[in-house]
Amino acid sequence: MHPNPVYRQTTRQRALDLVRDRGFGTLMINGADGPLASHVPFVLAPDGQSADLHLVRSNPIMRALDEPVPALLAINGPDGYISPDWYGMEDQVPTWNYVAVHLRGTLQPLPPEALRDQLDRLSATFENRLLPKKPWTLDKVAEPALAKLFRMILPCRFNITDVQSTWKLGQNKPASARIGAADGLEAAGIGQDTAWLSQAMRDTND
């Protein structure tokens, strides 16, 4: 996380709201030969205390998961390049504004029989955002294909002990400079979800 405290004043709930909305992150643990990372979809529990996910049996993280292990789940939000010309101020330098959340906790394997419920919840979370389309469900998959899938993946739970986030939105600049940068970012669009990020910069208080 960014060391400047001005970027780290967002509430836990706002950070978890972004985590829930994204539903995808980078899971990391320490392996025997160095860090291990995997990009995973997940479902955040209603109380924000855990996230359920699954891994392929052959995934190095899964192979190392004989017992609960310390882990980090990093979720990227919007990001974008900021040109110093947009501030309307002298002696500025380029930077990159962004939003990111780090969840720390422990990763544990779940019993294989927990997989079906987990996959149902995962697909429902995102299929229900596609309404009025009728949500896709696992019932549409033939049993032999489903059985093969279930042999390939295993469920896990990430128990959250700490939530840290960075919302680098130009809070260290005057409002006029921040709004100028937001306008420039929205027009240039260098980054991800730059319209979202630009609006967040405009909404940020001094």
C-alpha positions in Angstrom: 0.0 0.0 0.0 1.1 3.6 -0.7 2.9 5.0 2.4 1.3 8.5 2.2 -1.6 8.5 4.7 -3.6 11.0 2.7 -4.3 8.2 0.2 -5.3 5.7 2.9 -8.3 7.3 4.7 -11.0 5.4 3.0 -13.3 3.4 5.3 -13.2 -0.4 5.5 -16.7 -0.6 4.2 -16.0 1.5 1.0 -12.9 -0.7 0.3 -15.0 -3.9 0.7 -17.7 -2.5 -1.5 -15.1 -2.2 -4.3 -13.9 -5.7 -3.5 -17.4 -7.1 -3.8 -18.1 -5.2 -7.0 -14.8 -6.4 -8.6 -15.0 -10.1 -7.5 -11.6 -10.8 -9.1 -8.1 -10.5 -7.6 -4.5 -11.8 -7.3 -4.1 -14.4 -4.6 -0.6 -14.7 -3.1 1.2 -16.9 -0.6 4.8 -17.7 0.2 6.0 -20.9 -1.5 9.0 -23.0 -0.7 10.9 -21.5 -3.6 9.4 -18.0 -3.5 6.1 -16.2 -3.8 3.2 -17.9 -5.5 0.4 -16.0 -7.2 -2.9 -16.9 -8.9 -5.6 -14.7 -10.5 -9.0 -15.8 -9.1 -12.7 -14.9 -9.1 -14.2 -15.0 -5.6 -17.4 -14.3 -3.7 -17.1 -12.0 -0.7 -19.2 -13.1 2.3 -22.1 -10.7 3.3 -20.3 -9.8 6.5 -17.0 -9.1 4.7 -15.1 -11.6 6.9 -14.2 -14.1 4.2 -14.1 -14.8 0.5 -14.7 -18.1 -1.2 -12.8 -19.2 -4.2 -11.6 -22.3 -6.0 -8.3 -23.4 -7.5 -7.3 -26.1 -10.0 -5.8 -29.1 -8.3 -2.5 -28.7 -10.1 -2.2 -25.0 -9.0 1.0 -24.6 -7.0 -0.9 -22.7 -4.3 -3.4 -25.6 -4.0 -0.5 -28.1 -3.8 1.0 -26.1 -0.9 -2.3 -25.9 1.0 -2.1 -28.8 3.4 -3.2 -26.5 6.2 -4.2 -22.9 6.5 -1.5 -20.5 5.4 -1.0 -16.7 5.5 -2.1 -15.1 2.3 -2.8 -11.8 0.5 -5.6 -11.1 -1.9 -4.9 -8.0 -4.0 -7.8 -6.3 -5.9 -7.1 -3.7 -8.5 -9.6 -0.9 -9.1 -9.4 1.8 -11.7 -6.1 3.4 -12.7 -4.9 6.1 -15.0 -1.8 8.1 -16.2 -1.8 11.7 -15.0 0.2 14.3 -17.1 1.6 17.2 -15.1 0.3 19.6 -17.8 -3.2 19.0 -16.6 -2.7 20.5 -13.1 -2.2 24.1 -14.3 0.7 24.3 -11.8 4.4 24.7 -12.2 7.1 22.2 -11.3 4.9 19.1 -11.3 5.8 15.6 -12.5 3.9 12.7 -14.1 2.1 10.2 -11.9 -0.4 7.4 -11.9 -3.6 7.6 -10.0 -5.3 4.3 -8.9 -7.4 2.5 -6.5 -6.3 -0.8 -4.9 -7.3 -3.0 -2.0 -5.2 -5.6 -0.1 -6.9 -8.2 2.0 -4.7 -10.1 4.4 -5.6 -13.2 6.2 -5.4 -17.0 5.9 -6.2 -19.4 3.1 -7.6 -22.8 3.9 -8.9 -25.7 1.9 -12.6 -26.6 2.1 -14.1 -30.0 1.8 -14.8 -31.1 -1.8 -18.5 -31.3 -1.1 -18.5 -27.5 -0.6 -17.6 -26.9 -4.2 -21.1 -27.1 -5.7 -22.6 -24.5 -3.4 -19.6 -22.2 -3.9 -19.8 -22.4 -7.7 -23.6 -21.8 -7.6 -23.0 -18.6 -5.5 -20.1 -17.5 -7.7 -22.1 -17.7 -11.0 -25.2 -16.2 -9.4 -23.3 -13.2 -8.2 -22.4 -12.2 -11.7 -25.3 -13.7 -13.7 -27.7 -11.7 -11.7 -26.0 -8.5 -12.9 -27.0 -9.5 -16.5 -30.7 -9.1 -15.8 -33.2 -9.3 -17.6 -31.2 -12.2 -19.1 -32.2 -15.4 -17.5 -29.3 -16.4 -15.2 -27.1 -19.3 -16.3 -26.9 -22.1 -13.7 -24.9 -25.3 -13.3 -28.0 -27.2 -14.0 -27.4 -26.5 -17.7 -24.3 -28.7 -17.6 -24.6 -32.4 -18.2 -23.7 -34.6 -15.2 -20.7 -36.3 -16.8 -19.2 -32.9 -17.7 -19.9 -31.6 -14.3 -18.3 -34.6 -12.6 -15.2 -34.0 -14.7 -15.1 -30.3 -13.7 -15.5 -31.2 -10.0 -12.5 -33.6 -10.2 -10.3 -30.8 -11.5 -10.9 -28.0 -9.0 -11.1 -27.7 -5.2 -12.8 -25.0 -3.0 -11.0 -22.7 -0.6 -11.8 -20.0 1.8 -9.8 -16.8 2.4 -10.4 -15.6 6.0 -9.9 -11.9 6.1 -8.0 -10.4 9.1 -7.1 -7.0 7.7 -8.3 -4.6 5.0 -6.0 -2.0 3.6 -6.7 0.3 0.6 -5.1 3.0 -1.4 -7.3 5.6 -3.2 -4.7 7.8 -4.9 -7.0 10.5 -6.4 -4.8 13.6 -6.2 -5.8 14.5 -2.6 -2.4 16.2 -2.2 -3.3 18.8 -4.9 -5.6 21.8 -4.7 -9.1 21.2 -6.0 -8.6 23.1 -9.2 -5.5 21.1 -10.1 -7.3 17.8 -9.2 -10.3 18.7 -11.4 -8.0 19.7 -14.2 -6.2 16.3 -14.0 -9.6 14.5 -13.9 -10.7 16.3 -17.1 -7.4 15.4 -18.8 -7.6 11.8 -17.7 -11.1 11.4 -18.9 -10.2 12.9 -22.3 -7.0 10.8 -22.7 -8.3 7.6 -21.3 -4.8 6.0 -20.6 -5.5 3.3 -18.0 -8.5 1.2 -16.9 -11.9 2.5 -16.0 -10.7 6.1 -16.4 -14.2 7.6 -16.5 -14.8 6.0 -13.0 -11.5 7.2 -11.7 -12.0 10.8 -13.1 -15.3 11.1 -11.3 -13.8 9.8 -8.1 -11.1 12.5 -8.4 -13.8 15.2 -8.8 -15.8 13.9 -5.8 -12.8 13.9 -3.5 -12.7 16.6 -0.8 -9.6 18.6 -0.1 
